[in-house]
Amino acid sequence: MDKSQPAKNRVTPSSMSMIEPKFRKIYKSFYKESYFSPTVLDSKTKELIAIGVSLVAKCEGCLEGHIKKAVELGCTKQEISDSIVIAIGIAAAAVVDMSDKSATKLDLHHFEGL
């Protein structure tokens, strides 16, 4: 792509445009089999999980698609909120976990015992 073009005139590439077709096919097959095939989880539950995972993975396109699908499947605003709150908790726990591990490696105990 010509970087001299203004950003507003650039065409956004399609999803997976930089992935070789044979690997796109493998991914799409896996996604279809794991996500759309019947399992012990119902579709609403899968969408609520997908919302939380999309947030933690920071995939904006995924998040928008899964929220839209959740609404279509009849998920309530409270159910969607719960999945978001759980994702917030997991993301926060990841920060705590990483800082705990770094503190251990660096032998730091800033607020221990308070």
C-alpha positions in Angstrom: 0.0 0.0 0.0 1.2 3.5 -0.9 1.9 5.2 2.5 1.9 8.5 0.8 -1.9 8.3 0.5 -3.8 10.1 3.2 -5.2 7.6 5.8 -8.8 8.6 4.9 -8.2 7.4 1.3 -6.6 4.1 2.2 -8.7 0.9 1.7 -9.0 -1.3 4.8 -7.9 -4.8 3.9 -10.3 -7.6 4.4 -10.0 -9.8 7.5 -7.2 -12.3 7.2 -5.9 -10.7 4.0 -2.3 -11.4 5.0 -2.9 -15.1 5.8 -2.3 -17.7 3.1 -5.6 -19.2 1.9 -4.9 -22.7 3.0 -4.4 -21.4 6.6 -7.5 -19.3 6.4 -9.4 -22.4 5.4 -8.0 -24.3 8.4 -8.9 -21.5 10.8 -12.4 -21.1 9.4 -13.0 -24.8 9.6 -11.8 -24.9 13.2 -13.9 -21.9 14.1 -17.0 -23.4 12.5 -16.5 -26.8 14.2 -15.7 -25.4 17.6 -18.1 -22.5 17.8 -21.2 -23.4 15.7 -21.4 -27.1 16.2 -23.7 -28.3 19.0 -21.9 -28.9 22.3 -22.9 -29.0 25.9 -22.9 -25.2 26.0 -25.9 -23.4 24.5 -25.4 -20.6 21.9 -26.2 -17.8 24.4 -23.6 -19.1 26.9 -21.0 -19.4 24.1 -21.7 -15.8 23.1 -21.4 -14.5 26.6 -18.1 -16.3 26.9 -17.0 -14.9 23.6 -17.8 -11.4 24.7 -15.5 -11.8 27.7 -12.7 -13.4 25.8 -12.9 -10.8 23.0 -12.4 -8.1 25.6 -9.4 -9.8 27.2 -8.0 -10.6 23.8 -8.6 -6.9 22.8 -10.3 -7.9 19.5 -12.7 -5.0 18.7 -14.2 -6.7 15.7 -14.8 -9.9 17.7 -16.4 -8.0 20.5 -18.8 -6.1 18.2 -19.8 -9.3 16.4 -20.4 -11.3 19.6 -22.4 -8.5 21.3 -24.6 -8.3 18.2 -25.1 -12.0 18.1 -25.7 -12.2 21.9 -28.5 -9.6 21.5 -29.9 -11.5 18.5 -30.0 -14.6 20.7 -31.9 -12.8 23.4 -29.1 -12.2 25.9 -30.2 -9.5 28.4 -28.3 -6.4 29.1 -27.6 -7.8 32.6 -26.1 -11.0 31.1 -23.9 -9.0 28.8 -22.9 -6.8 31.6 -21.9 -9.8 33.7 -19.7 -11.2 31.0 -18.0 -7.8 30.7 -17.5 -7.5 34.5 -16.0 -11.0 34.6 -13.6 -10.0 31.8 -12.6 -6.9 33.8 -11.9 -9.1 36.8 -9.8 -11.5 34.8 -7.8 -8.7 33.2 -7.2 -7.1 36.5 -6.1 -10.5 38.0 -3.6 -10.8 35.1 -2.1 -7.5 36.1 -1.9 -8.5 39.7 -0.4 -11.9 38.8 2.3 -10.3 36.6 3.2 -7.8 39.2 3.4 -10.5 41.9 5.7 -12.6 39.7 7.9 -9.6 39.0 8.1 -8.7 42.7 9.1 -12.3 43.5 11.9 -12.2 40.9 13.1 -8.9 42.0 12.7 -9.7 45.7 10.5 -6.7 46.3 8.0 -6.5 49.2 6.7 -3.0 49.1 3.5 -3.4 51.0 3.8 -6.8 52.5 2.4 -7.1 56.0 0.3 -3.9 55.8 
